[in-house]
Amino acid sequence: MNKHTKHQIITDKGGNPAFAVIPYTEYLALVDHDSNDYDEDVFIPHEVVRA
């Protein structure tokens, strides 16, 4: 994306910033979409999660 995109700030009822709408490519760069912070082969029994 070469052109400038204006970001949108969404505020709550009190006027405080609550959300920012940004281009998807910028979001992917921010969250480092290629890294896996979890192991798909690890399972936690429901009883443990519930506890």
C-alpha positions as CSV (number, residue, x, y, z in Angstrom):
1,M,0.0,0.0,0.0
2,N,1.8,3.1,-1.2
3,K,-0.9,5.7,-0.7
4,H,-1.5,7.4,2.7
5,T,-4.5,6.0,4.5
6,K,-6.1,8.0,7.3
7,H,-6.6,5.9,10.4
8,Q,-10.0,6.0,12.1
9,I,-10.2,6.4,15.9
10,I,-13.5,5.2,17.4
11,T,-14.3,6.7,20.8
12,D,-16.5,5.6,23.7
13,K,-19.4,7.5,25.0
14,G,-17.1,9.6,27.2
15,G,-15.0,10.7,24.2
16,N,-12.0,8.5,25.1
17,P,-10.2,6.6,22.3
18,A,-11.5,3.0,22.3
19,F,-10.5,1.5,19.0
20,A,-8.3,2.2,16.0
21,V,-9.2,1.1,12.5
22,I,-6.0,0.6,10.4
23,P,-5.2,-1.1,7.1
24,Y,-5.0,-4.9,7.3
25,T,-1.4,-4.9,6.1
26,E,-0.4,-2.6,9.0
27,Y,-2.3,-4.9,11.4
28,L,-0.4,-7.9,10.2
29,A,2.9,-6.1,10.6
30,L,2.0,-5.1,14.2
31,V,0.9,-8.6,15.3
32,D,3.8,-10.4,13.5
33,H,1.4,-12.9,11.9
34,D,4.1,-15.4,11.0
35,S,5.0,-16.2,14.6
36,N,3.2,-19.0,16.4
37,D,2.9,-18.3,20.2
38,Y,1.1,-21.6,20.7
39,D,1.7,-25.2,20.0
40,E,-1.2,-26.8,18.1
41,D,-0.2,-30.3,19.3
42,V,-0.7,-29.5,23.0
43,F,-4.1,-30.2,24.5
44,I,-5.3,-29.2,27.9
45,P,-8.1,-31.4,29.4
46,H,-11.4,-29.6,30.0
47,E,-11.2,-30.4,33.7
48,V,-8.0,-28.5,34.0
49,V,-9.3,-25.5,32.0
50,R,-12.5,-25.3,34.0
51,A,-10.5,-25.4,37.3
